[in-house]
Amino acid sequence: MISPKERLNRVLKKEKVDRPPCICPGGMMNMITTELIESLGIDFKKAHTNPKIMADLAKASYEKGCFENYGVPFCMTVEAESFGAKVDMGTNIYEPHVIEYVIDSVKEWRNIIGYDYKNERDKVVIDAIKILKEEKNNVPIVGNLTGPISTASSIMEPSTFYKELRKCNKEAHEFVDFVADNLIDFAKNQIEAGADIIAISDPSGTGEILGPKLFNEFAVKYINKIVDSIHKENKAVIVHICGQMKRVYNEMNEIKSDVLSFDSIVNMIDARKNLKDRILMGNVSTYTIEFGEPEKIQRLTEKCIKDGSNIISPACGLGMKSPLENVKAMCNYLKKGDGKNSA
């Protein structure tokens, strides 16, 4: 029987598979829910600072039949904290989030001391990946990066950042380039620890916010810089961008990742039409996963396959209150053999 890692690898190589994989990368696309946490008797706060607990939660998501991968971390704050931002570590019902920025303007980027590779939470992610690697069970390990635009706009106030992309264009490029260089190093550390694939999620880099010109000038340029570096390590890359794609399909097609992932606002038929030869991932509604019924989720899974998705996944990070029965509905549908063969 084909293993989860082999199935995903075959899809990445555009080879025939028995059915699409069902994954949830981690990072922004967090797969950990309150019900899963409570089933293990874990304090979610500790999962962000303890590598064994982080690895145990990632394993539980796979072992309980939610997804066919491991993925860490479970939030988008690790990188920002390592640049000096202050973070609220959340609870069992909401994820960590930034509460204090580092700089007030892109012009101040040189005041950032630099990425703290000894930051406890970076080390937690790396050590959790090492623990997961020791499982040796052919489950793909997905390492995660918060994308360059989203990281930059977590280091300073987002609305100011967006304005200064135009007003202070030179310094904005220097700042985002600096961020990208440090993200590359974090990716390499995850790969060295044992990550099989890297997912880059950049929800703040959406074309809806930036518009086509700035999306190409900043998001595409610096995501590709990171992708190129990961490819030099012979690892595949997933890139997830939030928001509507209609205005930026041409620019999106310039992103060099192996997989493109979208949220539920994107019509997968349109995505397939505009991105003919790309490997597409998604995009089962997380609203339905949290508030709907398993049968509806299975119908959405079937529709994603028919509309052109090569890899099934939630359209975004799961709501923490999502019932486990609903989360498992995607994989359950595929494992029943109802999923169509995919190239």
N, C-alpha and C positions, 0 to 999 in steps of 0.2 A: 504494500500500500504506500502511496506517495506521502512523504513527510511534509509538514507545513513549510519547512525551509525550502525543500526542493520545489514544491508547488509555486512558491513566491519567486524563486530563482528562475523557473521556467517562464513565468509571466514576464519577468524583467528582460529575459532574452527573446521575448515574443515567440515562444514555442507553445505548442498545444498543451493544454492541461485538461484534467478531468472536469474541473469546475474552477470558478474564481476563488482566490484566497479571500479570507475575511480578517482584516487587521484593523487595529487602532494604534497609531504610532506612539502616543505619549506626548509629552510636552504640552503644547496648546491643545492637542487632540487627546486630552486626558481620558483614560478609560476607567478610572477608579470612581466608584459610587459609594454613597453612604451605606447601602445595604451590604456591599462587599466588605467594606471596612468593619462594619459591626459583626459580620459573620466570622471574622477572624479575631474580634475583640481587640482591635488596634486603635490607638490614638493617631489620627491622620497627621497631626503636627509632627509626630516622631518619625513618620515615613519620609519627611523631607530632610531630616538630619541624621538618620541612622541607615546605613547602607543595607543591613540585613533586613530591616523592616521594609525598606523600599523594594528590595528584591523579592521578598515574600509576597508583597502586594501584587507586584508584576506577575509573579508565578501564579497567584491565586486567580487572576483574571483569565489566564490561559487554562488552568486546571478546572475551573468551574464552567468552561465552555463558552466564555464570552468572546474571545478572539484567538486567532492563531499566531500570536506573536507575544514577545515580551517587549515592553517599552518603558523607558524612564527618561527624565523625571516626570512628575505629574502636574507641572505648572509652567509658567513662562517667566519666572522671577529669578532663576538661578543666575543668568548672565547679568541682569541689571544689578543684582546685589553684589556681584563680583566687581562691578564697576563703581560700587560705592553707594548705591541706592538703598534705602531702608525698606524693609518688607514686613508686612503683617502676615504671619504664617498660617492664618486661616483656622478652620475648625473641621469637624467631621462632615459639615454640610456646605462649606465653601472653601475655595482654593486660596493659596497665598496670593497677595497682590502688593504692588508697590505703594508706599504711603509717603515717601519723601524722595525728591529728585536730587541729582548731584550737581547739575549746572543749570543756569538760567537762559543760556544762549549757545548756539552752535559756535559762536566766537570764543567761548570759554573751554572748548574741548581739550586744549592743552593743559588745563588745570586738573584734568582727570589723571590721577597718579598712574593708572594703568590697570589692566585686568589682573585681579588677584588670584593667581592659580593655586594658592594655598587656602583659598576660601573654603571653609568647611563644606559648604553645599556642593561645590564643584567636585570635591574629593568624594563626597557621598555618592554622586552620580557615577563617577569612575569606578568606585569600589563596588557599587551595586551591579554594574555591568560585568565586572570580574566574577562576582558571585553567580550571576546568571550564566556566564560562560561555562562555569564548572558543571552545569547541569548536563551538558553534552547530549542533548535529547532531540536535536534537529528542529528546534523551535527558533525562528529568526529573532535576533535581538535588534531592536530599533533604538538607536541613539537619537537624541533630539537637540536641535538648536532653535532658539527664538531668532527669527530673521533679522537682518540688519536694520530695516526701518522700524520694526517693532521694538527692537532692543534700544535703538537710538531714542525713540519716543517714550521709552521707560526711564531713560537717564535724565531727560528734561521734560518740561511740560509739553504735551503733544501739540496743542494748538499753536504754540509759539514755534515749535519745531517745523510744522508744516508751512507756516508763513515764511520762515527763514530759509526754506529750500530755494525760494526765489530771491528774497531780499539779501541774503548773505550766501549766495550760491557757492562761492569758492570755499568758504569755511565749512559749509554744509557738506560738500564733497569730502573735504579733509576729515571731518568728523565721522561720516558714515564709512569711509575707507578705513579709518582707525578701528572702528567697531568691527568691520568685516574681518580685518586681520586677526583680531583677537578671537572672533568666532571660529575662524579657521583652526586656530590652535586648540580650542576646546573640542572641535570635531575630531581632530587628529588624536587627542588624548582618549576620546571615547572609542575610536577605531582601534587604537593600541590596546585598550582594555578588553576588546572583544566584540564591539558592535558590528553587526553584519551589514547594516544599512543606516544612513543618516536621513532623518526627516527635518526639513526646514519649514517652519510655520511662520508666516509673516502677515498676520491679519491687519496690521496697521499699514501695510504696503499695498493695500487694495487700489485698483484703478479708479474706483468710485471716489475715493478721497483725493488721490494724487492727480487724476486725469492722465490721458495717454502719454503726454510729453514727459511729465515728471515720473510717471510709472516706469517708462523706459530709461530715463536718465538716472534714476536712483535705484528703484527696486530691481529691475532686470539686471542692470550693470553689476550691482554688488552681490546679488544672489548668485549670478554667474561666476563671479570671482570665487565665491565659496564653493560652488559646485565643481568648478575646474580643479580646485585643490583637493577635494574629496575624491574626484575621479582619478587623480594621480596616486591615490592610495588604493586604487582598484575596488572602490566601494560604490554602490548605487545610491542615488539620492531621490527622495520624495520632496516635492515642493508643494505646500498648501498655501493658497491665497484666498482670502475671504472676499465676499462681495460679488456683484454682478460683473460678468466678463465681456458683455456685448461691445463695449468701447475699446477693449484692449486685447482682443483675441490675437491680433497680429503680433503685438508686443509679447503676449503670453507665450506664443509659439517660439519666441527667441530665447526663452529660459531653457537652459541646457540639461535640466534634470531628467532622470530616467522616467519619472512618474509625475504627473500633474494632478493635484487634488483640489476639489472645489466644495463650497458649502451648498446648502440645499436651494438657494436662490438661483443657482445656475441650472439651466435646462440641459440635461446630459445629452439629449439629441443634438442641440445646438453646439455643445462642446465638441461632440464627435464630428459634426459637420465641419467645424472650423479648425479642428486639431486632428485631422484625419489619421495620421500615422503615429500619434502619441499614445502612450500608455496612460489611461485615465483611471482615477481612483475616486470612489465615493458612491453616492452622496446621500445616504439615507438620513432623512430628517431627524435631527436630535430632539426637536419638539415632539415629534410623534413617538420617539423612543422613550421620552420622559412621561408623556401624557396619554399616549394612545394604547392600542391593544396589540398583542403579539401578531394576530392575523394581519392587521394593517401594516405592521413593520415587515412581515414576510412579503406582502404584496409590493411594498416599496422596494424591497430587495430584488424581487423578480423584475420590476420595472427598470431598476438601475442596470441590470444585466442586459435586458432587451434594448435599452437606450444607448449602450456602448461602453459601460464601465467594465474595466478589466480586473479591478480589485475592489471588493466591497468594503466599505468602511462607513462609520458615522460621518455626517457632513461637517461636523465640528467637534469640539470637546463635549463629552456627555454631561448633561445636567446631573449634579450630585444625587438628586433624588430619583433618578431613573431606576425603575424596578429591574432587578436582575433578570426576571423572566423576559422582559422586553429587550434588554441588552443582548440576551442569548438568542433572540428570535432570528437574527440575521444568519448566524452560524448554523443554527438548527435547520433553517430552510435549505442552506447549501448542502449540509450533510445528509439531508434526506434524499439527495440526488435530483432535486427539482431544478437546480441551477443548470443553465445551458453550458455546453462546452465553450471555452473562450480561447482566442488566439493570443 
